[in-house]
Amino acid sequence: KSKNILTVIDIGNSKVSCLIGTSVKTNDVQIKVLGFGQHASLGMINGHVTDMKEIANSIARAVEGAEIMAGFPINNVICSITGGRPITKIIRTKLKIENGRVERSDILKILKFNKPPIINNYEILSSTVIKYYLDNNTCVDNPIGIFTNSLTVEISYIYGQKSVIKNISSAINLCHLSVEKFFISPEVSGISTMIQDERKNGAVVIDLGANITSIGVFLNNKIIFSDSIPIGGLHITSDIVRGLGTRSEDAEKIKILHGSTLSHETDEYINIEIPIISDNGEIITQKIPKAMLTAIIKPRVDEIFELVRERLNHLKPNSNFVNKVILCGGGANLGNIRELASKFFKFNVRIGRPIGLIDLPEIVQTPTFACLTGLLIKSLE
């Protein structure tokens, strides 16, 4: 019954995961995990619902697992959204200050009369003030009480596609649950994996999901740019299926156990055993050099990074502040992906794992669950 207990759901293309948590006030404000559940995601492709009944069943199973662990049922959830290419827009509004000194009423006036642009088939999920600027273009965090002739406010608006929001809400409603709020995945993935200094000074989070790679750029502790690419880990698995002639489930295992994005000289001499489909349709074991597997994986990861770099070019000339890249999502578990990203982006790159939660099950302490844990942190802020 506590208002302090929240439930979050990350509905991905490969898995649906659910986390129940509460804030614990000690010396620091910490978050304690009470329940966790997950289930294979069925009925979702590229962030869009393709089978309402299947995805509702996946959500129900994931929530049930979390409820059993927590020991109580839940009614409301907060959900992530990746499909439909969410948009982040930054709008500046200027106000003349009558008395030459900024009052609280001026702030309320500027926020009230600020009209966000309408984007067809999109709705606003959230809005956040990034910065205030005085008439000499000085940047301030809190302008109340400061003398200036004009005040400019910079607001970030996050939009989600209406059809995606409606369909996911309907699937959750079928489980007798209601959605309180939606957050876009790069925003929460960044909150889960970055320390405050990184978010303040400028960093990029790249969430390598199953079907979608999400991008988020942070500055002054706020997300200022977001985008997504409809390519992810499942495309790498498909490449392995085609390249080696193996089944999808075996290709996924091979990717997890032996997958790498960079080849070493010794890889030519390291053989890995893989099950392939023979001419007779039987499953037989064959040995291949590890370098052959890397040669299949690397071009796809190069393609993802190339597309990310293209999307980040939309930020220019304001992208000089970005000097850090955080990789998360299931794709961040690939061998040597940090080294490849460092060469590609020429930035400092690290793998992002969830930080700031107590009693987090071991399975969730990986880059794969960055979005889920970030949802809980953001919701309890």
N, C-alpha and C positions, 0 to 999 in steps of 0.2 A: 504493500500500500504506500510505501515511501515514494515521495516525488523524486527522490535522489537516485532511484533505480531506473536505468534505461536499457532498452533492448535495441540492438542494431543488426541489420541484415545486409550482407554484401551479395547481390545476385549477379554472379559472373556467368561466363559462357561455359565454364567447365565444372564449377562447383557453386553451391549456395551455402554460405556460412553465417552463423548467428552467434552473437555474443551478448550476454547480460552482464552489466557491471554497475558499480556504484562508486561515488567519490568518497575517499577516506581522508578526513581532516586530521593530520598529525602535525609535525613541524612544517611539512610541505603538503600541498594538496596532491594526493595520489589517487590512482584509480585501481579498484580491486575487482577482479573478474569473478563472477558468481556462477556463470554457466556458459558452456560452449557446445555447439552442435554443427554438423555439416552434412551435406548430401550432394550427390552428383547432380549437376544442373541439366535438366532435360526440358526441352521446349524453349530454348533461347539460342539465337544465332546473332552474332555481331551486336549484342546488346538489345535486340528486338525480340519480343515474345512471338514465337511461332506456333506454340501449342499451349493454350491457357491452362488446360487441365493438368498437363505434365509439369509445367513450371510451378503451379499452385501446390502440387503434391511434393515437389522438391523443397519448396519453402516450408511447408507444413512439417516435413521430416526433420529439416535442419532446426527449426524452432522447437520441435518436440524434444530433440536431443539436449538443447540448451535448458529447456524447462525442467527436464528430469535431473540434470546436474545441479541446477539452482534450487530445485525443490519447491517451486511454485509456478503457476501459470502466468502468462503475460497477455496484454490486450493491445498495446500500441507499439509500433516499431518506427525506427528511423532508418532510411534506406539509401544506398548508393545508386548512382546512375552513370552509366558509361556510354550507352547507345545513343544514336541520334546526334552525335557530335555536339556536345554542350558548348556554349559560347561564353567567353568572359569579355565584357566591354567596359572601358574606363571613360567616364564622362566628367567634364569639368564645368562647374557653374560658378559665376561671379556675382557678388552682391556688394552694393555700395553701403558702407557703414555710416548711418546718419550722424551719430554722436562722436564718431572718431574712435570709439572704444567698443570692442566686441562684447556683446552681452549674450546670455544664454538664449534669449528670444531671437537673436540674429541667426544663431546656429539652427534653431528650430525652423525659422523662416526659409533659410537656404535649403534645408532638407525637404521641407514641405513643397516648395515650388520647383524643386529639381525634377524635371520630367525625363524619365529614362526612355530611350528610343524603343519603339514597338517593332519587334521582329516577327514576321509572319510564321505561324505554326510553332512559335516558341513562347514560353512563359518564364517570368522572373522567379528564380528559386531563392535568391538572397541578394542583399546589397550591403556593401561595407565601405565606410569612409577610409580612404587610404591616407590622404594627407590634406592639410589646410595650408594655403599660401597667402601671405600678406601682400600689400601693394608693391613692395620692392622685390617680390618673388621669393621672400624668405620662407622656408618650409617650417611649419610648427605642428606639434602633436595636439596641443590643446590651446586654441586661440582666445578662450574666454578671459577677459580682463586686459587683453593686449590692445595697444593703440595702433590703429591703421585706418586708411580711408576706404579700402576695399578688401574683401575676403573672397578667396577662390577655394572651392572644395573639390577634391578629386574623389569620385565614388566609383567603386567597382561593382558592376552588375553581372550576376551569373544567370544564364538562361539555359533551360532544358527543353527538349522537343516535347510538345504537348502529347503527341500520340504515344511516345515511349512512356511518359509519366502516367497517362491514363491506363495503359495496358498493364504496367507493373502494379499500379494501385489496385486494379481489378483482380489481379492474381493474388495479391496479399489479402484483399477483402474476402476472397473465396475461402481463405484459411481462418475466417472470423477474426481477423486482425485489422487494425486501421493504421494508416501511415501518418505520422506526425509531420515529417519533414524529409526532403531529399537533399543530399549533398553530392557534388560531382566527385568522381574517384580521384583525380589528381590532387584536388584540394586536401582531402582527408589523408591520402597516401603521404603527402608532404608533411602534414602535421604529425603523423605517426613516426616518420623516419628521420626528420630533420631536427637538429637542436635549434634553439631560438636564434643564435647568432647566424646560422645559415639562412634561415627564413628572413632575417632582418637585412643581411648584407647582399642577398641576391643568390639564388640557387635554382636549379632546374630539377624537377623530379620526373623520371621516366618510368611509368608503371607498365611493365611488359606482361600483359594479360594473355588469356588463351586466344581470343579472336581480335582483341583491340589493344593497341598500345596508346596509353594516355600520357599527355605532356602537361605539366604545370610549372609556371615560373613564379617564384616568390620574391617579394621585395617589401621591406618595412613590415614584415610579419604577415603580409596579405598576399593572396594569389592575384597576380595582375594579368596573367595570360594563360589560356588553356586551349588544348586542341586534342584531337585523337586521330589515329591511323587504323584502318580496318585490317591490320595484319598483326599476328601474335604467335604464341607458342604452338598453337594447333597447326599453323601453316608450316612450321619447321617439322612437326611430326608427319604431315602429309608429304613433305619433300623426302623424308627418310623412307616412307612407304613406297614412293615411286622410285627412289634411287636404289633401294636394296631389295625391293620385292617382298617385303614382310607385311604382317598384319598391323593394323593401327595400334592395338594394345601393346604389341611387341615393340613397335617403333617408339612408343612413348617410354617404355622401360629402358630401351637402348639409349634414348636421349638423356634420360635422368641419370643412368649409371655411367655412361661413357661419353656423353655429349660434351664437345668443347668448341670454342670459337677460334682458337689459335692452334696451329700445328707445330709440333716440335720435331726435330730431326729423328728422334727415336720412334715417333709414331708410325713410321713406315714398317718398323720391325715388331711393333706390338700388335698381336692379333687378338680380335675379340670374336667370340662365338655368337652368331645371331641365328634365330629361327627364320627360315624363308619358305615361301610357298613353291614347291617343286612343279615341274611340268605336269605331273600326275595329279596336282592339287593336294599333295600331302605336305605336312610340315617337316622339313629336314633342317639339320644344323649345318651352318657353313661358317668358315673362318674368313674374316676380312681384316685388312690392316686398319688400325684406328684412324690413320690419315684420311682414309676414304670417307669415313663418317664425318670428320671435320670439314672435308671438301664439300659435303652436302649442306651442312649447317651454316657455315660462315657466310656464303653469299646472301642467304635470307636475312641474317642478322645485319649484314652490311646494308641491305636494302632498307630495313627498319630504321637504322641510324641515319641513313641518307635522307629519308623522308622526314625524320625528326628535325634534322638540321635545316631542311627546306622550310618547315613550319616555323622554326625559331627565327628564320630570316625576316618574318613579318614584324618582329620586335625591333629590328634595326631602325634608326641608329641608337636606340636606347638599350641595346643588349650588352654594352660594355661592362655593366656591373656584374653580369653573370660569370662566376668563376668556379662554380662547383656543380657537379652532376651527381644525383643520387639515383641509383637503379633499384627498383623493387618490382614486386609481382613475381609470378612463377618463373618467367624467363630470366630473372636475375640469378637463378640457381645454376645456370649454364656455366660450365668450366671456362675460366679465363675471360669471361665477358667484361669484367672490369678493365682488364688490360687492353682489350680491343676498343672499348669505349674511350679510354684515355688517349689512345692513338688517334681515334676518329675525331673527337671533339676538342682535343688539345686543352682539356680542363682537368682539374683535380676530380677524380671519380671515385665514389665508394658505393658499396652495396648497403642498402637501407633495410634495417630490421626494426620491428616495433620496439619503441622505448617508452618508459614511464608507466608501465602497468604491473600490478602485483598479482600473484597467483595465476599467471597466464599459462595455460597448458603448453607443454614443450612443443607440441606439433604446431602451435600458433606463433612460436618465436622465430619465424622465418620470413623472408621477403614476400612470400606468397600471400601472407595475411596482413600486409601493410594497410590495405584499404579498409579491411574490417576493423582493425584496432584503431585506426585513425578516426573512423566513424564514431567510436565510443568516446575517444578523447575530445573530439570536436563537440559532440553532443553534450558532454558534461562540463564544457568550459563555462 
